[in-house]
Amino acid sequence: MKRDKSEMEDDLRAEYDFKSLRVRKLGSGRKSFGGTTVRLEPDVAEMFPSADAVNEALRFLIRVMRDNQRSLQRHRLTIQMQQTVNSYWC
């Protein structure tokens, strides 16, 4: 049955903007929609009110780990330099 073109016209008001809505997949592809999904254990999930809070905490942890790695590398370099200087003078 073919629809008349007049039946296909939208009667929605101009102020309704649905362009920003996301379309959700149904079926087997649904879990992979929009990126990676991580399941938090209940005790961890209760500490975070939203996905944004989890991401903020993880980004902070990443910065701390990177800073610690740099600090450890500088410390190792300092020890190596001290050992080199000590072997030269002794």
VENVENLIN-V773583 format. One record per backbone hydrogen bond with DSSP energy under -0.5 kcal/mol. CO is the residue of the C=O (numbers start at 0). NH is the residue of the N-H. E is the energy in kcal/mol with one decimal. If there is no record, write none. Layout:
co->CO nh->NH e->E
co->CO nh->NH e->E
//
This chain:
co->3 nh->6 e->-1.4
co->3 nh->7 e->-0.8
co->4 nh->7 e->-0.7
co->4 nh->8 e->-0.6
co->5 nh->8 e->-0.5
co->12 nh->15 e->-1.3
co->14 nh->16 e->-0.8
co->15 nh->17 e->-0.7
co->17 nh->20 e->-1.0
co->25 nh->28 e->-0.5
co->26 nh->29 e->-1.5
co->27 nh->30 e->-0.5
co->28 nh->31 e->-0.5
co->29 nh->32 e->-1.3
co->31 nh->34 e->-1.1
co->37 nh->39 e->-0.6
co->40 nh->43 e->-0.8
co->40 nh->44 e->-2.8
co->41 nh->45 e->-1.8
co->43 nh->46 e->-1.5
co->44 nh->47 e->-1.2
co->49 nh->53 e->-1.5
co->50 nh->54 e->-2.5
co->51 nh->55 e->-2.3
co->52 nh->56 e->-2.1
co->53 nh->57 e->-2.4
co->54 nh->58 e->-2.4
co->55 nh->59 e->-2.1
co->56 nh->60 e->-2.2
co->57 nh->61 e->-2.3
co->58 nh->62 e->-2.2
co->59 nh->63 e->-2.4
co->60 nh->64 e->-2.5
co->61 nh->65 e->-2.4
co->62 nh->66 e->-2.6
co->63 nh->67 e->-2.4
co->64 nh->68 e->-2.2
co->65 nh->69 e->-2.3
co->66 nh->70 e->-2.4
co->67 nh->71 e->-2.6
co->68 nh->72 e->-2.3
co->69 nh->73 e->-2.4
co->70 nh->74 e->-2.3
co->71 nh->75 e->-2.5
co->72 nh->76 e->-2.2
co->73 nh->77 e->-2.3
co->74 nh->78 e->-2.2
co->75 nh->79 e->-2.3
co->76 nh->80 e->-2.4
co->77 nh->81 e->-2.4
co->78 nh->82 e->-2.4
co->79 nh->83 e->-2.2
co->80 nh->84 e->-2.6
co->81 nh->85 e->-2.7
co->82 nh->86 e->-2.3
co->83 nh->87 e->-1.6
co->84 nh->88 e->-2.1
co->85 nh->89 e->-1.7
//
